[in-house]
Amino acid sequence: MISCITLKTAHHFRGNPLASMFELRFRAVIERQDWNMPTWQRMEYDEFDNPATTYFVWRDEDDVVRGCSRLYPTDRPYMLKKVFSFLVTDGQLPENDMSIWEGSRICVEKDLAAPLRKRIIYELSVAYMEYALANGICKIIGVMLPVYWRSVYMASGWDPFFYGSVTELPTGERVRAGGLPVSEEMMQKVRRTTGIEEAVLSYGDDERLAERKVA
């Protein structure tokens, strides 16, 4: 089950899922990948962590976040346009378009067993699709390492499109800008590929909130 959380709804969940998520991101992108990003008390964050952000987290039986990702609306400055627009050589990036959101910061705990890591990746992919369809989102765009496009989204059954070729950054990392089309047809393909037929999103630990759609 994937918890769908914003700053406004975090109180509907046990413990402190956002702090736990930022701690996972610290382990994933600071300790393992050595990114140059802001940190505070072993939590990683950036300017796109704010009240407009929607978070998707997978928690274990102790409510520790072991997998996460986020979505961000493109009706305001967003990472691909503000930081990585030079990657776009084919097509136009959206401006002020609430039907297109940016996805980023997908992280899964490294030390989990391979089958569980795969399950978490699949659930995060399905969660993106469920949320997008419920909230009028037709595309999810972003920038990531080519291996993530392949091992996360293509492996989940998604057919991504790309804004340009793979580009090497000054840091030596190779990245690619692209997007994920959202439709009922693509949802069915993702569900067939992942084998996940049930809904995965929860909007609160209280049973009365679990199935509630929160825009």
Salt bridges, closest charged atoms under 4 A:
GLU31 OE2 - ARG42 NH2 2.30
GLU44 OE1 - ARG25 NE 2.69
GLU44 OE2 - ARG105 NH2 2.80
ASP46 OD2 - ARG70 NH2 2.81
ASP46 OD2 - ARG105 NH2 3.19
GLU47 OE1 - LYS82 NZ 2.61
ASP49 OD2 - ARG25 NH2 2.71
ASP49 OD1 - ARG70 NH1 2.83
ASP60 OD2 - ARG66 NE 2.96
ASP63 OD2 - ARG14 NE 3.02
ASP63 OD1 - ARG59 NH1 3.68
ASP75 OD1 - ARG76 NE 2.81
GLU95 OE2 - LYS81 NZ 3.66
GLU109 OE1 - ARG27 NH2 2.71
GLU109 OE1 - ARG66 NH1 2.88
GLU123 OE2 - ARG119 NE 2.69
GLU130 OE2 - ARG191 NH2 2.97
ASP159 OD1 - LYS189 NZ 3.34
GLU198 OE2 - ARG119 NH2 3.05
ASP205 OD2 - ARG14 NH1 3.78
ASP205 OD1 - ARG59 NH2 2.61
ASP206 OD2 - ARG208 NH2 2.71
